[in-house]
Amino acid sequence: MRFKATDIKEQGTGASGVNVVRVTEPDFIVGLDKIQEEEKEE
């Protein structure tokens, strides 16, 4: 699953996080990577 950080709405200071996917048992997350966008050469 891949999505842009700009696609997530900003939350106020009282927010507890962002739910992109709700994972319930018996499923679990094995890993998570942050992919930084490459700078474009002009």
Steps between C-alpha positions, in 0.01 A plus 500: 500500500644838408361849552634854512531677834319795342193274462463485880304782662678707765386428854475733797717475811244273667526237227634160596627397156389414151321175411575402142399136543332336796676168575316249716601157630610257364667742254804705599751739344843354427676818389467860395731713286513873438589578139635846438423659165804548278597851399453572131796634304422794276 
